[in-house]
């Protein structure tokens, strides 16, 4: 297994390159900014990039996903949840689908709530174990909190949907590493930690929102003290859906 995490600061976000070193096949998740970062990492690790995946249509930054998939050539596919409301073709995945990267597999979990099309990615390195090793949670589960729910839908409806998604993540084993799409300073969460990784077990015990078991209590907590929306959030999300240019 090869895994690289990139911590971006403008905007605050995390992206990832990972895959099977033995078979030299990899994926990029939630890329942003300069394509050269990911092209160079593919060259340095020797991995051909098969999938460029966005966990969701972002509202805080313009995704580099589609451009990056084109830059990697015909072998690379740009991946989103199948029901993503976009204007361009892409590789469609649904809940429980599995993407293969040599000895590494990615199981898709549909985890809506932050946005309707949000997915999390459960990754297993079969040379180590048949048990999954980590989960890429995007802006659904972050270290210290959960993603805000009003950027793509009504806040309460989003919170009730997120509560159901949280149950999927709580069903994962405690040892599973959590690799989120953001950390402290991101506009997509409230009480985020500056530590950019965690485990399901640690978040189950110490993440105040994640550990709420009653749906109504959960909704009340998620609707309390919602921070200001990211600047031009609607325009940025539209740009990522292929509909309009993001505002300058």
CORTADA-V104957 format. One line per field, one symbol per residue. ss: DSSP state (h for helix, s for strand, l for the rest). phi: phi as a letter, one per 20 degrees, with the letter a starting at -180 (. if undefined). psi: psi as a letter, one per 30 degrees, with the letter a starting at -180 (. if undefined). A space follows every 50 residues. Layout:
ss: ???
phi: ???
psi: ???
//
This chain:
ss: lssssssssllsssssssssllllsssssllsllhhhhhhhhhhhllsss ssslllllllllslhhhhhhhhllllssssslllllllllsssllllsss sllsssssssllllllllsssssssllllllllsssssllssllssllll llllhhhhhhhhhhhhhhhhllllllssssllllllllllllllllsssh hhhhhhllllllllhhhhhhhhhlllllllllhhhhhhhhllllllll
phi: .dbcdddedbefaccbcbreffelcbcdclfbmffggfffffffemefee cdddfaefddbefegfffgfffnffededbfgegecdcfafeccgmfcdd cmedcceedfcfpfbfefcdcedcdffdaeefdbcedldeddfoadffcd fcafgfffffffgffgfffffffgfffddeebbgofeebdefeffebbcg fffgecegffefdefffffgffeelffgfgglgfffffffendbffff
psi: kkkkkkjlfiljlklkklajeefhkllkkhklbkfeeeeeeeeefgkkje kjkkfljkfflkkgeeeeeeefaffkkkklkegkilgllljkllkflkkk icgkljkkkjileelegklljjkkjffelfklelkjgbgdjljfalklgg ffakeeeeeeeeeeeeeeefflkefkkjjlglakfkfgldhklfkglale eeeeefjeeffkfkeeeeeeeffkhklklkkheeeeeeeffgelkkk.
//
